[in-house]
Amino acid sequence: MSAAVHPLVLVLIPAAAVAAPLLADRLLRWIAVPTVVFEIVLGVLIGPDVLGWAHVDELVHALSQFGLAMLMFLAGYEIDFAKLRGGPLKRAGTAWLATVVLALGVGALINPNPLDGAFTGLVLTTTALGTILPILRDSGELPTPFGSLVMATGAVGEFGPIIAIAVLLSGNSPARTAVILGAFAVITALAVLGAQRPQPAWMARLIERTLRTSGQFAIRAVILVLAVMVAAAIWLDLDMLLGAFTAGIISRMLLSGVPAHEEEVIEAKLESIGFGYLVPVFFVVSGMNFDLDALLDDPGTLLLVPVFLVLLLTVRGVPAALLAPAGLGRHDRGALGLYAATALPLVVVITTIEVGAGHLPSSTAAALVGAGMLSVLVFPLAAQRLRGDVRPPVAEEEGRPRVRAESW
């Protein structure tokens, strides 16, 4: 271990990660606060701007980057594009393109530099799919037509910005960028074809035999897919987020032929690695890097928080609501827009990258993250209030609710 690593930080970050769900659980009787909000807040508390107990060293930074990669991997893994084909995905894509146009205009007004303005606007195009999915799952709405719309909106709101980040950060000419993305698409297509091939009998036996042993073949294979796709993205001068996100999609396809009970165990293990260890490190460290002084020292910067919150709702939420299916009711449209405007994880990711690359002032980044934190506190709760206590009829089968889903 490097001598520069302070032992206290190795304890404080896991302690903050443990305290976050405890605090969220204690507040649950009054308000549902996503755990990620507490992870960031506790990171701010122990970080240099408040208590000064923990600082980001090389080891902590490396663990944070692993957490970022795992976060994007799990985001890609949660998305099943096969179930979203057709109306929901097309409408979500159209709404996101409308959002991009509005966001680029807003970014140009905020920052006259074209590249910096594009980065600022890009933050307004994201949707916190990982935050929304548990809410829909717990309310029983995930398998419904409305759940499919929200799922498609969230999927595009994560995949689209990641592609945009990869393009903007490459620094290449449009022609070279197109060639590079084409090369990555070919690599991805080959990986998808390989993942969709029927599993050999020996592989199925090996997965089953090592699932609860030290061998852990399935988990190691998935981590290898993640490493290969991240390495491919970096090799092609693209951002690692694209590789990690794509690895999640490929891994879901790779495990689609695994028996359901084994797939559940594998998914639980991956979530344990991600949400139990690496992802909380990323968000706690993001809080430690949060420029609280820049946010509080300037009243104008602090006022940007509600401004950005309104912009998230206007730029991301309104297009999603307006371009929803014609048969969707007024309250459901409003709820869809509120869910679409819920954005925090990718806001943290994008602002972290932008500040590091010098494309965004840390004060503006702090205001954007603050707006993202408010969005996950306010928008999902408001969406649920708009739709009321919607719990579709369920039939119990093996202890799990089943709902017949339709398509818009």
N, C-alpha and C positions, 0 to 999 in steps of 0.2 A: 504494500500500500504506500502511496506517495506520502512523504512527510508533510506536504502542504495541506493534506486533508485534515480538517479539524474533527476530532471525535464527536463533538457535541452535535454537529450538523447531521451525522449519521443516525442520531437518536431523534432529533427534533422533527425531521421530515416524516419518518414513520409515525411518530407521535401525533403530528398534525393529521396524517392520513387516517389514523384510528379515531381521533377526536371528531373529524368531520361527520361521519355517519351517526355518531352518538348525538351530536348537536342537532342534526337533521331529524333524528327520531324524537328527540325531546320536544321539538317545535311542531311536530306533525299534528298534534291535536289542535293547533291554532292555524298553522299555515304550512303548506308543502314547499319546502325549500330544497332544491336539488343539492346533492352532496358536493358537487363541483364548486358551488358558490362558497361553501365553508372551506374547501381546500384552498381556494385562492385567498380568501380572507385570512385564514390562519397563516398562510405563507407570507402575506403582507405583515401580519403581527410579529412573526419571529424574524422577519427580514431586516435589512439595514435601515429602512425608513422609520421603523417603530421601535422594537425592543433591541434590535441589533444583535440577536443571539446567533443568527445563522447567515452565512454568506455562500455565494455560489462559487465553488472551486471547480477544477477540471473534472473530477470524478462525478460530482453532483450534476454538472452540465452534461456529461456523457449519459448518465442515467436518465436525465430529463429528455434527451434526444431519443433514447430507446423507448421512453414512455410515449413520446409524440408519434413515433413509428407504429407502436402498438395501438394507440388510439385510432389512427387512420386505418390500420389493418382491421380492427374490430368494427369500425364504421362500414368498411367495404363488406365485411363478412355478414353484417346484419341485413344487407340489401339483397333481395332475391329479384333480380330484374325480370326473370321469366314470369313472375306473377304480376308484374306491373306493366307488361306490354299492352299496347293499345291506347285507349282513351286517357286513363290517368297519367301515363308517362308523357304522352303528347301534349296534354294540357299543361302539365307541370313544366315541360321544356319550353313551351311558348311563353308561359308566365315568367320563367327565369330569364329568357332573352329580353323580355320587356323590362324586367328589373335591371338587367345589365345596362341597357340604354339609359335608364333613369339614373342609375348609380354612377355611370361615367360622367353624366352631366353634373351631378352633385359633386363628384370628386374634382372636376375641373373648376367648379366655383370655389371649393375649399382650398385647392392648391393649384395654381396656374401651371406648374411644371407638369407636362403631360403624363410622364411615367409615375410621378409621385401621386398625382391626382387619380390615376387609374388604380393604384394600390389602395388609396383611401376609399374610393368607390367600391372596390371589390369586397371590402369588409361588409358592406350593406347587402350583398347578394347571398349571404350564407343562411343556412337553417340548421338548428341544433337537433339533428335527427336522433342522436343518442339520448337526448333529454326528453324528446317527445314520445319515443317508442314505449318506454315503461309506463307513461301516463295512459296511453291508448290501450296498452296490454292490460293494465290493472282495471280500467273501466269497461273492458270487454268490447271495445270498438275496433280493435286492430283488424279483425277479419271482415268487417263490414265495408260497404262501398265508401263510406266517409273515411274509414281507416285507410283504405287503399289510396284515396286521394291525398291524404296527409303523408302517407308513406312515400308516394311518388314525388310529392313536393319536397320532402326532406331529402330524398335520394338525389334529386337533381341539384338541390341547394347545397349538397356536400360535394358531389362529383364535379359539377360545373366550376366552382371556385378553385378546386384543386388543379384542374386542367389549366385554368387561367393563371394560377400561381406558377405552374411549370413553364408556361409560355413567357410570362413577364420576367421571370428570374433568369431565363436562359441567356438573355442579352444578345441573342443571335438575330440575324436578319429574318424576315418572314419566310423566305424560301428555305433557309437552313432549318428554321424551326419546324416547318412543315415536313422536311425530310426526316428530322430527328423524331418527331411525333409519329411519323409513318413507320420508322424503324421500331419504335417502342410498341406501336400497334401490332406489328408483325410478331414481335416477341410475345406479346400478350395473347395474340391469336393462337400461336403455337402452344403456349401454356394452357390455354382454354381447351384446345383440341386434345391435348394430353390428359387434362383433368376429366374430360367427358368420356374417355375410353373406359370400357368395363374393367373393373379391377381384376387382376389375376388372382387365382385362388390362393396362391402363397401369400399375397399381400393381405387379403382379407383375414387369413389365419394369423398372420403376424400381428396385425392390428388388434385382433381379439386377444391373442395370447399375451401381448405386452401392455394392454390397456391399463392394467392395475399392477404392473411391475416396474422395476427400474428401467426397463427397456424403452417404454413410452414411444413406440415407433411412430404412431400417428401424430403426436405432438411435435416430434423432431422433424417429421416430414413437412408439417405446416410451417414450422420455423424456417426450414430450408427454403420453402417457397417464398416466404417473406424476405429472407436474405437475398435470394436470387433476383427478385423483382426490384428491391431497393438498390441493389448493386447495378442492375441494368439501367435504372433511371439515372443514377449518379454517373455511370459510364457514358451515357448519352447526354450528359450535361443538363439533365432535368432535375427537378426537385425530388427529394426522396419521398415526399408525401404521395406523389403519383404512384410510385412503385409500391408503397405500403398499402394504399387504398386498393390498387389493382390486385395485390396479393390476397387481400381479404375476399374479393369476389371469386378469384380462382380457387381459393381454399374451400369455399362453400361448394363449388362445383365438384371439387376433388372428393369431398366427403359425402356427396349426395347419394352415392351407392352404398354407403355404410348403413347397416341396420339402425333403425331409429334409436334404440336404447343405447347403442354404442356412440352414435352421433351426439346424443345429449350429454354423455359423459365427456366426450372430447371437447364439446363446446363449453361445458362447465370448467374444464381445465384451462382452456384458452382464456376465458373470462377471469379465472383466478389469477393467471399470470398478468393479464392486462389490468383489470379493474382492482385486483387485490394488491398489486405491487407497482407496476411500471407507470400506469396512467396517473395515479395519485401523485407520484413523484413529479411528473410534468406539471400538473396544475399547482402543486405547492410551490415548486420552483418558479413558476410563472408569477405567483403572488410575491415571492421574494424579489423578483425582478421588477415588480410593479412600481412605477414612479409615483408614489403617493405625494411626495413633496411637490412635484410639478403640477399635480392635480389640485392640491389645496392652496398652494402659494398664490395662484392666479385665479381670481374670481371668474374671469372670462373662460378659463379652461374648465372650471367646475360647471359653469352654465352649459358647456358643450354636452354634458352627459344627458340632460333631458332632450336637447336638440337632436343628438344622435339616436336617442330612443324613439323619438317621433319619426325620424328619417327611416329607421328600420321598419317601422310600421307602414310608412307611406311608400317607400321604395320597394320593399320586399313583400309586405302583406297585401297592399291594395291590388297589385297585378294578379296575385294568386287568387284573391277573392273575386275579382271582376271576370277572370278567365275560367272560372269554375263551370261545371256543367250547368246547362240552362235549368234543369230540374231541381237544382239545389236551393233550399230555402234561404231566406235572408239571414237567419241566425247561423245556419251552417256555413254560409259564405263568410260571415264575420269570424267564426271560429277557425275556419281554414286559413284566413288571412293572419289571424293572431298566432296560430301554430307556425305558419311560414316565417313570421317575423321573429320567432324565438331563436336567438343566436348567441352562443357564448363560446363553445370549444374552438370553432374555427376562427372566431374573432381573436381569441388569445393566440392561436397558431399564426394567423396572418400578421397580426400586429407585432408579434415577436420576431418574425422573419423580416418584416419591413423596417423595424427599428434597427435590427442588426445590420441590415444592408444599407442603412442611411436614407431610406425613402420616406420615413415618417418620424416626426418629432415624438419623443417619449411622452410628452404631455398630451398630445392628441391620441396616442395609443392608449394612455391611461383613461381618457374620457371614453374612448370606444369600448374598452373592456368594462368600464363602469356601466355603460349603457347596455352591454350584453348581459351583465349580471342582473340588472333590473328587468331585462326582457324575460329571463327565465323565471324570475319571481312573479311577474305580473301577467304576462301574456297567456301562458297555459291555464292559469287560474281563471282569467277572464273568458277564455275559450270554453272551459268547462261550464262556467256560469251561463254563457250564451246558449249552449246546447242542453243545459239542464242535466239532471241525473240520468244520462242515457246508458242503459244497460240492456242490450238486446237479449231476447229469449235464448237460453242456452240449454243444451242437453248434455248431461254429465256422461262422460265416457272415459274410463280409466282415470277418473279424478281430474280431467281437463275439460274446460268449457269448449263446446264446438258450435260454431255459427256458420250458417250457409252464406257465403259471400257472393255478391253479384258484381257485375261490371257496369260502369256508367256508359 
